[in-house]
Amino acid sequence: MAPLRLHIDGRLFRDTANREITLRGINVAGDAKFPTSPDVPSNVPDHFFEGDNLSFVGRPFSIEEAQTHFSRLKSWGYNTIRYIFTWEAIEHAGPSKYDEEWCQHTISVLRLAKQYGFYVFIDPHQDVWSRFTGGSGAPMWTIYSMGLDPKKFLATQASLVHNTYPDPAQFPKMIWATNYTRLACQVIFTLFFGGRDFAPKAIIDGKNIQDYLQEHFIAACKHLAVRIKEAGDLENDVVIGWESINEPNRGLIGWQDLSVIPSEQRLQKGPSPTAWQAILTGSGRACEMDTWDFGSFGPYKSGTELVDPKGEIAWLSADYDDAQYGWKRDPGWKLGECLWAQHGVWDPSNDQLLRKDYFARHPKTGEKLDYEYFTNHWFMDYYRKHRQAIKSVHSDAIMFCQPPVLEIPPTLKGTEDDTADLVFSPHYYDGVTLMMKKWNRYWNVDVFGILRGKYMAPAFAVKVGETAIRNCFRDQLSAIRKEGTDYMGHHPCVFTEIGIPYDMDDKYAYKTGDYTSQSSAMDANHFAIEGSGANGFTLWTYTVMNNHEWGDMWNGEDLSIFSLDDKLLPSHLSPNANKSADTSSVSVDQASPSYSNSRSTDGSPVSPRNLKATLKTPTISSQQIKASPDLGSIPGFRAAEAYVRPSPIATVGKVTSYGFDLRNATFSFALDCDEAATEDVPTEIFLPAFHFPHENTQVEVSSGKWTISADDADRGMMQRLRWQHGPGKQNMTVKGVQRRPGIALGKEEEEGYYEQCKQSRCTLM
């Protein structure tokens, strides 16, 4: 049997040559959350409820466009794709009715990804369950199966949905995430993970709703896995594994008191009901509830609001016809009534809450419940079923296990679940920047430290100054990784979501082309990843349709590193005419802003001694550009200089540290190996030509020799540094061209670049 292209060795990824592989990845694509036909991004109300008759063929992009996107991502140094698909994409027409055209489109896209050498793992994506509950993921029929009516969510505020919001342009930013603590999601996630225990009357087609939903979801994932296997050339060659489910949530499981908002509920924005108020408004009762907003120091109470559904209820009417989907609902499950009332939680005749602690203890054992208990029992019960289904088809699949976000991971260490194929796959976002849409370089908060009781009071978690903020990010990611090891065992850690909002400061960058704030935020996040000891990441996100007006076309989010309205980072490379080991060269697009006619034609070799003596980094002015707001027609590089950055690709031995100093354009790298790196099996580093134009790159190594070359070995043009070094502890420093971050190159920048590019071509050293 041929060796696996990528396999796990303890807590490292290794290739067929036994080099450590660092996963430098991207989520592809944000557009996969909504269908192509009808094309209904979240700001479009038309055809929204046509949930059965639709198609996702063409997501994440068309076959005709795929090579453009893959080539672009490869040139930016990405080697990994978290491939987003939704349950709705494959099973939208009804239970067990799979969209085979979409499956074949997916296979065609994956085949093209293979040509570019990507490692791909499949992400069954969801956000707050479904498009019809304000997010993405599950088909519309799953909501009907749980006895809920999505067309009544607007009146009852069971979910806040962008598509049905009266004025989509005024939909509050990031309010979609509060749907996790509104009625629809509270019901749905409770039923999906714990329906047998908390809703025993919810029987459909002879099964509890928990089993019914989980079996269909897992079967849909397995169906796609089967189609990938049948393709014959994708398993292991490009598709290396599967993620469990995106951002699982407990619903109401473990809530101690339905009449109050739990102290651990971290996000409140807009009308913020208690679970009991959500139950009442979901049953047509008017409630006055607190409203919240997000300010400089987190959520704060901003007032009150009367939410009056005027008698409309979020539950399906008693005369709803289950025959549409061929269901046979148990007579004990009555439509037209709140499911929790049917289980004795409250009395609709007098609106009295009878069992405020209904979800606080296990109905069978009486054990007190919390999020950790949920993760170790209900989530892990689901994960085992998902893993078994995938492994029955793809036996070598790497399993990316994603527990609930920022919660304590499941206790797997030393158990039968501590399997060699496991990867810990947490998410991390800087909540202050994400919610405020502003990069605050003066202070931030150690949120993870607060959650784990690191501080006597939250005030001690405030970090002041940009250096402290960057270190705080790094320390949080390091702590998350270490916690995963402590609880789950010795496995790789890959942050499968991390990213920044681009529409900061009321879209100032879109008006001026100045992405300085975005560049600083993106750089801080990458600094954290590089210093955390994680084995890789997949940045959120790449969205094909992103534009300045609607962002990622989904709930007002704008996190895509690509936009139709921004310029691409100038770096156009051509394969080397000479592939020999004693020379390396780069061709620069003469039409790009970074090109200088002053490139020397002197072909004399450059030695380490005269290179160091002759190359001097000029002083770059740090003075901010005073641009007027009417410069909206001048696009920027979308802070690409911060995410198109050097990184280890394949390391002989193991990486001990690496990092990129964006301000000084300096890459530092250290490794430890038992055997020397050779010409046939070198250590390889992605070295972006934007920062490291070949004519002006200084390299210092502890031993051995290196070459820099641009090649399209995997079709996407990349500049690589290949290093042959001795055994033991080795280190490298690479210095490139300093640039002013956040702004497209102008005349002053070109002149600075002119002076730096007067040097000769490098030779092997």
N, C-alpha and C positions, 0 to 999 in steps of 0.2 A: 504493500500500500504506500502510495506517495506521501511524503511528509506534509503536514498541514502548513499552509502558507503563513498562518499566524496561530500560535498556540500559547497557552499560559504555562509559565514556569514559576511556581510560587506566587509572588506578587508582581511578576514582570510578564510582559508580552515579548515573545521571541519569534523570529522568522526562521526560514529553513536553514539559514547559515548560523543560527543560534545567536544572532545579534538582538539586543534589546530594541524593541520598536516603541517609539513614543507616538501615541495617537493624537494627532493634531487635526481636529475635526470641526465639522459644521453641520447644523441641522438643515436638511433639504426636504421640503421647503415649506415656508410659512403658508404659501398658497394652498397647500394640500388640505387645509382645514375646511375648505368650502368647495362645492362642485363647480365643474366647468359648464354643465348644461342642466338647468339654467345657471348662468354665471352669477352667483349671489354672494358677493362679499358681505360682511356684516352690516354695512351701511345701506344696503339695498333691501327695501321691504317687498318688492314685487316678487311673486312666485315663491315666497319664503316657505309657506306651509305645503308646498308640493314635495313632500318629503319622500314619497315612494318612487316617483317618476323623475329620476335625475341621473346624472352620470359624473364620475370623477375621472373619466378617461381624459388624459392631457395634464393630470397632476402627477408630479410636481411641475412638469413642463412637457411640451410636445417632443416627440422623437426628433423632429426637424431642428428644434432649438437645443436639444440636450447637449450636443457636443460643444456649443458655445459656452454653456454654463459649466460643464465639467472642465473644459479647457481653462476657463477663467479661475475656477476654484483650485485647480492643480497649480496654476502659475502663482497663486497666492500662498502656496505651500501646504495646502490641506491634503492629507492622505487618508482621511476617514470621513465617512458620511453616516450620520444618524438619519435613517430614511423614514420619513414621517408618512404614516397612512392612518386612516381612521376606519373604525368598524363600519361607519356609514358608507364608506367608499365601496366596500365589498358586499354588504348585505342590506342595502337600503330598500330593496323592493319588498321585503317581507322575510319572516323567519325562514332560514335555510335556502333562500333564493340568492345565489351568489352571482355577482357581475363578472362573468368570465372575460368579457372584453377588457375590463379594467385590469384583471389579473394578467392578461397577455400584454397589455401596455406596460404594466409594472415590470414584467420580465424583460421586455425590450429595453426599458430604461436601465435596468440592472446590467444587461449585457453591455450597454455602452459604458456604464460605470466601470465595468471590468477592464475595458480597453484602456482606461486611464489609471489603472492600478489602484483604485480606491479599496480600502477595507470598508465594508458596509454592514451595519447591524440595523435590524428592523425595529421600529418604534411604533407599537400600537398606541396611538396618541389620543388623549382626551384632555379637555379642560372643562371643568364643571359639567362633565358628562356628555353634553351634546350641543349642537348649534341651537337647538330649540329650548335649551335652558341657559343660553347666553354664552356658550363656549364652542366646543367642537367634540367630535368623537362618535357617539352612538347614534344609530338610526332613530327616526321619529317613532317607529312602532314600539321601541322599547319603553318609551314614556307612556304610551297607551297601555302597554302590558302591565304597568304598575298602577293603573287606575287613575292616572293624571291626565289632564287636558291642557296641552301646551298653549292652546289658543286663549286660555283664561289666565295665563301667567302675568300679563300686563296689568289687568285690573286688580289682581290679588297681590301683586309684587312677590309672587312665588319665585320668580326669577326676573332679573332685569336684563332684557334682551335688546341688543343694539338694533337689530332689524325691525323691531316693533316699537322702538322708542319714538315718541312724537316728532322730535327733531333730531335726526341722527348726528348732525354736526355738533349738537350740544351734549351728546352722550358723555357723561363724566368719565375722565380718563381713569383707568384701572379699577373702575367700580365693578367690572365684570367678575373679578376675583371674590367679591363679597357674596356671590351667589352660592358659594360653599356653605354659607351660614344663613341661607334663606330656605323656604319650605321645600321647593322641588328637589334640590340637591340633598337636603337633610333626609328626605324620604328615600330618594333614589340610592344613595350610597349606603344607607342603613340596610335597605333591602338587598342590594347587590352583594354586600359582604356578610350581613347577619340576618337575612330574612327568616331563616329557619328558626332562629332563637327569639327574635323580636316581633315577627309577624307570621306566626304559624297558620293563620287563617288565609294568608295570601297564596292560594293554590291555583295554578293555571296549567291546563293539560296534564293534570295529575301530579304536578311537581310544585314544590315551593318556589316562589318567585326567585329566590337566591339561586337555586340550582338551575332553574330555567334560563336565567340571564347568563350566569357564568358558563353554562354548557354551550350556549349559542355563541358567546363571545370567543371562548377558547376554540370552539370548532371553526369559527371564521378565521382565526389566526392559523390554525392547523391547515385549513384549506389552502391558504396562501403558501404556507410552507411546503405543502405537497406540490403545488404548481411550480414552485421554485426548484424543488428536487427533480420533478419531471423534465424541467428544461435541460438538465443534464450537464450544464457547464457553469453553474452559478454557485452551488453549495461549496463552501470553503474557499473557492477561488476568488469570490467577491463577497458573498454573504457569509460573514463569519459568525453571526449570532443574532440573538433576539433580546429585546428588553421586555420586562414583565408587563408593566402598564404605566403610563405616564401619570405621575403625581396622584397616587391613590389617596382617598380621603375616607375618614371613618363615619361620616354622616353624624348621627346622634349617639353613636355607641360610646359609652363612657361619660356622657354628660350627667353631672351630679344633680342638677336642678334646672328643669326646663323653664322656670320662671325668671331666671337671671342669665345674663351673658357671662359665660365662663371667663375666669381671670386669664386663662391661657389663649383666649381668642385675640390674636394679634392684629387683625385687620378689621377696621370699622370705617365705613364711608357711606354717606347718604343715609336714608332711613335705615336704622339698625335694630331690627326686631329681636327680642328674645325668642327662643324656640316656641314658647307658648303663644306669643303674639303672632308669630308666623303661622302657627296652627289655626288661630282664630281668623286672621285675615284670609287664609286659604279656604276657610269655610264660610266666607261672605260677611264676617263681622268687621265692623270698623274699629280701629285701634289707633290711639295716639302713641307714637313711639319716638324715642330720641333720634336725633340726626347727628351725624358725625362728619368731620372733615379731617384732612391730613395736613398738618402744619409743620413748622420747622422742628418741633420736638415730638413729632408723631401724631397719632389720632387725638382729637379733642372733641368734646361735645359742643355742637354748634347751635342746638335748639331742639324743637320738637316738630312733628308733622303728623297730621291725621291721615291715615291710610284707610280709605273707605271703598271697598270693592262693590258697594251698592248691591249686595246680595249675590254677586257672582262667586262661584267657588272654583278652586283649582282642580277639583276632582271630576272625573268623567260623570256625565249624567247617568241616571239609572237606566235610561233607555238606549244607552250606547250598544251598538251591535258588534259583538266580538267576532261574528262570523267573517268580517272583513279580512281578518288574519287567520281564520280557522281555529280560533281559540275556544276552549271549553273551560270557563272559569268556574271554580267551585261555588256552590250556592252559599256557602258560609262567608264568602267575600262579596260584600254588597257594594255595587257601584253607586255613585251619588252621595256617598258618605265618607267622612274622613277615616282613613284606615286606622289611625291611632285611637280614634273614638271606639272603633270596633274591637280594639284590644284593651279597652278599659282605662286608657290614659286620661280621658276627660269625658264629661257628660254634655252632649250638645243641647240637652233640654234646658239646662240652666247655665251653660258655659262655665262649669266648674272644673278646675284642674284637679283630678283625683290622684294621680300618681306622678308627681313632679320628678321622682327619682326612678322612673320606669327603666331608663337606659343606664342607670348608675351601677347596677349589679347584674351578674350573669343570671338569666332567668332559671337556669337549671342548677347551677352550683352555688349561687349566692355570692360569688367572689366579687369584690369591688373592682370596677373597671376603670382603666385610664387608657391613654393613647398607647403606652408601651404594651399593655395587655392586648389591645386591638391588633397591634402590629405582629406580636408573637403568635396570635391565635387566628383571627379571621383573615388578616392579610396573608400570612404564611400558608394558610389552608388554600387560598386562591393560588399563591405562587407555585406551590407544589403541583397543582393540577395543570397550570400553564406550562411549567417546565416539563412535566411528563408528556404532555401533548406535543410540544415542539421536539423534544428529544426522540420521540417515537418516529419522527420523520427525519430530522437532521441530528443524527447521533453525536456529531462533533460540535454542535452549536455551542458557542460561548454564551452564557446566560448573564445578561446585565440586569441585576436585581436592584430595583429602585423602590425603597421603602417610602413611607410618607415624608414629605419635605420637612427637613430640619427637626424631625422627631428622632427619638432614640432608635437606632437600627435594631432589627430582630436579633435575639441571642442564638446564634448558630454555631459559634465556635465549639468544636469538638463533638458536634452532633452529626447525624446522618445528612443534615442539610448543608453541612460545611463541605461542599463538593469542589473538586479541582477546577470545574468549569465556570466558577462564580466570579463575577465582577461587581464590586460595590459601585453604584451609579447615582450618587447624590446630585442635587441641584443647588445652585447658590446664586442669589441676586443681591446686590446692594440695595436694600429696601428704601433707604433714604433717597438715593438718586432716582430709583424707579418710580416712587410715588410722587416726589416733588418735581420730577422732570427738570432737575437742576444738578449740576456737579458742584457740590459745596466743598471747596478745597480747605475750608477753615475747620470744620468739625464733622465727625460721623460717629456711629455707635457700634460697639461690639455686640451685635444682636445675638449671635450664637453664645457668647459668654453669658449674657443675661439669661438666656433660655436654660443654660446648664448651671445656673446658680453661682457663677464665678465671682460676682460682685455683691457686696453688702447692700448696695442700693444702685439703681440704674444710673444715677449721676456719675458713678465711678466708671461706667462703661463708655463715657464720652471721650473720644480721641480728638485732640486738637492739633491742627497743622497737617499739611499734605503728607509729610513723611510718616507721621504717626498713623494717618488714615491708611496709607498703602501697607504699612506693616500690620495694621489691624486686619485688613482683608486677608493678607497672607496667613496670619496666625489663625483666623477663623477657618480658612480652607484646610490648613494643617490639622487643626483640631477635629474637623469633620472627618478627614481621612483617617486620623489616628483612632477616632471613636469607631469607625467602621471596622478597623482591624481588631480592636478590643472586643467588639460584640460579634462580628461575623467571621473572623479568622483572617488568615494570611492570604489576602487576595489583592489583585489590582484594584485601583480606585480611579474611575474616570468620571469627571464632572460632565454629565451629559446635557446640562443646560447652564449657561452663564452668559451674561450679556448686558448691554446698556441701552437706554432709550436715546434715540437721536433727536427727537423733537424737544430738546431742552430749551429753557429760557424763551418760551413762546415762539419757538422755531427761529430763533435769532440766526442760526447758522444757515438756514434756507434763504434768509433775506440778504446775507452778507457773504456767504461762502467761507466764513470763519468757523472752523470746527475745533477750535482750541479746547473747549470744555469736553467735547466728545472724545477728543484724542487723549486728554488727561484721564478721563474715566476709563476708557478702554485700556490704556496703558496700565492703570492701577490694577485692573482685573487680571490682565495677563501677568503682571508682576506677581500677583498673588498665586496664580496657577503655577508659575515657574518656581516659586519658592516653597510650595506646599508639599512637594514630594509626590504629587499625584502622577499617575501614569499617562495622563492625557485629558482631553476635554473635547466637547463638541459645542461650539459657540452657537448661541441662539441669536440670529438665525439668518438664513438667506431666503429672501422673498422676491420672486421674479417680477411681481407686479408692483412693488413698492414705489410710491411717489410721495412728493412733499405734502400733498393735500390730505390723503387718507392713510399714509404710512403703510403698514403691512396689510391693509384692507381688512383688518380684523380687530374690532373692539377698540379702535383708536390706538392700538399699539404701534410702535415704530422702532423696532429693534434690528431691522435688517441691515447687514453690512453693505448690501447693494441697493441702489435706487435708480430708477429710470431717469431721475432728475439730477443725478450727480455724475461727475467725471470719474473715470477709472484711474487708478494710480498709474502714472507713466512708468512703464518698465517693459519694453518689448525686446525679447531675446530671440536669437537665431541659433540653430545648432552649430557647434564648432566645426569648422572645415577640417581642423586637425584634431583628432581624438587622442593623440599621443599623451603620455603621462608627464611630459616635460613642458607642457604649455597649456594655457587656458585663456579663453577670450570670450568677449561678450559683444554683441552687436546692439547698438542703441538706436531706437527709432528716431530719425532726424526730425520728424514732425512733432515729437513729444516736447513738452515744456522743459524737461530735464536735459535735453540734448544741447551740447555745446560744440561749436565748430572748432574749438581750440584743442580738441583731442589730438595728442601728439602722434605723429607718424613715425617717431623714433622707435625702431624695433629692437634696440639693444636690451639685453637681459638685465633684470633688476635683482640684486642680491638682498638678503635681509639687512645687511649693513647699510648700503646706500639707500635702500627704501626707507629705512627708519630716519636717515639723515635728511632726506629730501622732502618727505611728505610731512607737511605741517597743517594742522587743522585750523582754518581761519576762524576768527571770531564772528559769530552770528548774532546780529542784533536781537535782543529780546523785547524790544519795544513793540507794543501792540498796535495793530493797524486800526486807525479810526475810520471805520467804514460806515457809510450812511445806510439807513434801512432800505433805500430804494435800489440796492444792488442785487436784488433777487435774481437777476438774469445771469449772475456769475456763480456757477456751481462750484462746489469744493470737492475734495477727494474723499469726503465722508470719513475722515479720520483713519483712512486706510493705512497710513504710516504706522499706526499703533497696533493693528492686527496682522498686517503683512510684515512679519518679524521672523528673525532666524530661530531655528529650533533643531534639536537632534532629530534625525529621521531613523537611522539604524546605527546602533552603538555596539561595537565589539566590547564585550564585558557588560558593565552596567553603568548607567548614569548616576553620578553622585551629586551633581548640581549643575544647573544652567540658568542663565538669565540674560535679558537684553536691556541695557540702559539706553532707552530711546533718546534721551536728551543728548547723550554723548556718543550715540551710534556705536556702542561697544557691546559685543557679545562675549560672554564668559561661559566656559564649559569645562567640566571635570568628569572624569570617568575612572573606573577601576576594572582591570581585566587580568585574566590569568594567561591569556595567549595574545600574541601580537596581532595587530591588524595588518592585513596584507593588501597587495594591489588587487587581488581577486575578491577579497572580503575586507573592504575598508570600513572605517566609521564614516557615515555620511551625515551631512548637515545641510538643511535648507538655508540658503543665504540669499535673501531677496536683493535683486540688483538695484532697487530703489535706494536702499540704505548702503549697499556694498557694491557700487559700480566697480567692475573688475579692475579698471585702471587705477583706482584709488582705494585699495583695501590693504590694510596691514594685518598680517597674521603672525602671531607668536605662539609657538608650540613647545611643549616640554621635551618632545622627542619626535623623530620621524620626519616625514615629508608629506606635502599636501598639494592638491591641485584644485583650482576653481574652474568649473566649466558649466556651460549652459547646454542642456540637452532635452530632447523630447522622448526619452526612453518610454514613458507612459503616455505619449501623445501630448500631454500638457507641458508646455515649455517651463522648465525650472532651472534656476542656477543652484548648483550644489558644490559644497566643499567636500572633497574626499580626502581622508586622512589615514595614512599608514603610520602606525605608531607602535612602540614597544609594549611589553606587558607591564603590569603594575599600575600605580596611580599616575594618571596623565591629565594635563590641563591645556587649555587653548584660550587665547584671547584674540578676537577679531575686531578691528576698528574700521569703521566706514565713514560716511559723509554726514556731518551734522546738518540738520535742517530745522527750520522753524516749524514746530508742530501745528497741525490743525488748519493750515492754509495752503491753497493751491500755489504753485510756483509762479512768482511774478518776476519783474525785471531785476529787482535787487537780489532775489534768490538765485536767478539764473547767473548773475554776475559772480556770486559766491561759488556757485557750482562750476563756473568757467575756470576759476582759479584752482579748484581742487581737481580738475580733470586734465591738468597739463602733464600728467605723468605717463610713463610708459607701461606697456603690458607686463604683467607679472609672469615669472617663470617658476618652475617647481623648486621648492626650498626644502 
